[in-house]
Amino acid sequence: MSDHNDQRPEPQRTPLKESRFEPYEVNRPIPIFVLAVAVALMAWGVYTLWSNSGPATESAALEEAPTVGMTGDRDVADGQGSLMTVGALLFESNCVTCHQANGSGISGAVPPLAGSRYVTGPAEAPVQILLHGISGVIAVAGNEYDGRMPRFGETLSDREIAAVVSYIRQQWGHDAGAVTPAFVSEQRGRFEVGRSPLGGGAEIEAVTGISARLTRTAATEASQ
């Protein structure tokens, strides 16, 4: 046979069909848990903004509290309770470290407030002491103290000082009268702003008439 007869035609190959696959995305809803967390965070944020929109300081609460005059009557209007509440807050934040929550002071260093004639006597004394502070010897409850108390006249308002004084004059068994912001304002006007601290018991006696002499017992102290 000739080579011509041995050559056979190659079979024809049919082309592959083009793929008709088209990509698509499955619709996946947001999980309920994720939605719940998002709603909770949103609610917390709204609550935080709302709760922070009210008065943020004790001074703001004090401005809204009614005031009372110099009276020892515990049956006066409910405003006295508000004044006592504010006075307690201010005492805790400004005075309790030295004078203690029970008014006992610190032995040998800070005079007590409980039973002190400077607290329960004429209201001028605690007001002037708070306004200007003390530097020098002072006799309280049978003991002498020679330290320095800072003044609060530049940091506390008349209302705030009235609240603190009213509070300490009716705590620890005391039954002295509360004071008004007007009374504090009057006392503030007796001396120039930023004057030096009161010179111990001697100057307090000159300003308020309370005797500077040393007394021996707390009972005698409280009765003067």
Secondary structure as UniProt FT lines:
FT   HELIX           3..6
FT   HELIX           32..51
FT   TURN            52..53
FT   HELIX           58..64
FT   TURN            74..75
FT   HELIX           79..94
FT   HELIX           96..99
FT   TURN            101..102
FT   TURN            107..109
FT   TURN            114..115
FT   HELIX           117..120
FT   HELIX           124..132
FT   STRAND          134..140
FT   TURN            141..142
FT   STRAND          143..149
FT   TURN            153..155
FT   HELIX           158..168
FT   TURN            169..170
FT   TURN            172..173
FT   HELIX           181..188
FT   TURN            189..190
FT   TURN            193..194
FT   HELIX           200..208
FT   HELIX           218..223
//
